[in-house]
Amino acid sequence: MNPKKFTATTSWRKSMHSLPDRIRLEVYDALFDYVETGKEPEMTLEAKAAFSFIRTDIDLEVDKTIAVCEKRRENVMKRWHRGTINSE
């Protein structure tokens, strides 16, 4: 996954709708910090609870992206080796 990109979902907004502004902002900041650095920043307990659901989504997206890239790499290598064997 490109650390500069991630997919946000409307469910995140819906789940944090009732939180105070300061907590929502803390979660949003933590979200961007986590995507950029891969490390979960320090947060209040309230923000950490809300962020844990978002982190799960992000981690699943990263795992899926890595799996897709690995599969594509394997396919390219198969074609590459098949092409070099046929050309000999």
C-alpha positions in Angstrom: 0.0 0.0 0.0 1.2 3.4 -0.8 1.6 5.2 2.5 0.3 8.4 1.0 -3.1 6.7 0.1 -5.8 4.8 1.9 -9.5 4.2 1.6 -11.7 6.0 4.1 -15.2 4.8 4.7 -18.4 6.6 5.6 -18.9 4.0 8.4 -15.9 5.6 10.2 -17.7 9.0 10.2 -21.0 7.4 11.3 -19.4 5.5 14.1 -17.7 8.7 15.4 -20.6 11.0 14.8 -21.6 11.3 18.5 -18.0 11.8 19.8 -17.0 15.3 20.9 -15.1 17.3 18.3 -11.8 17.1 20.2 -11.9 13.3 20.2 -12.9 13.1 16.5 -10.0 15.4 15.6 -7.6 13.3 17.7 -8.8 10.1 15.8 -8.5 11.8 12.4 -5.0 13.0 13.2 -4.1 9.5 14.5 -5.4 8.0 11.3 -3.1 10.0 9.1 -0.2 9.5 11.4 -0.7 5.7 11.4 -1.0 5.5 7.6 2.1 7.6 7.2 4.3 6.0 9.8 2.8 2.6 10.5 2.9 3.4 14.2 -0.1 4.1 16.4 0.4 7.5 18.1 -0.4 8.3 21.7 -4.1 9.0 22.2 -6.6 9.4 24.9 -8.6 6.3 25.9 -11.7 7.5 24.1 -9.8 8.2 20.8 -7.9 4.9 21.1 -11.2 3.0 21.4 -12.6 4.7 18.3 -9.3 4.3 16.4 -9.1 0.6 17.0 -11.9 -0.1 14.6 -10.3 2.1 11.9 -6.9 0.5 12.4 -8.5 -2.9 11.7 -9.9 -1.7 8.4 -6.5 -0.1 7.4 -4.5 -3.2 8.4 -6.9 -5.4 6.4 -6.5 -3.1 3.4 -2.7 -3.2 3.6 -2.7 -7.0 3.9 -5.0 -7.3 0.9 -2.9 -4.9 -1.2 0.3 -6.8 -0.3 -1.4 -10.1 -1.3 -2.5 -8.7 -4.6 0.9 -7.3 -5.4 2.6 -10.5 -4.5 0.2 -12.5 -6.7 0.8 -10.1 -9.6 4.6 -10.4 -9.1 4.3 -14.2 -9.2 2.3 -14.1 -12.4 4.8 -11.8 -14.0 7.7 -14.0 -13.0 5.9 -17.1 -14.4 5.4 -15.3 -17.7 9.0 -14.0 -17.7 10.5 -17.5 -17.1 8.2 -19.0 -19.6 9.3 -16.5 -22.2 13.0 -17.0 -21.6 12.6 -20.8 -21.8 10.7 -20.6 -25.1 13.3 -18.2 -26.6 16.2 -20.6 -26.1 
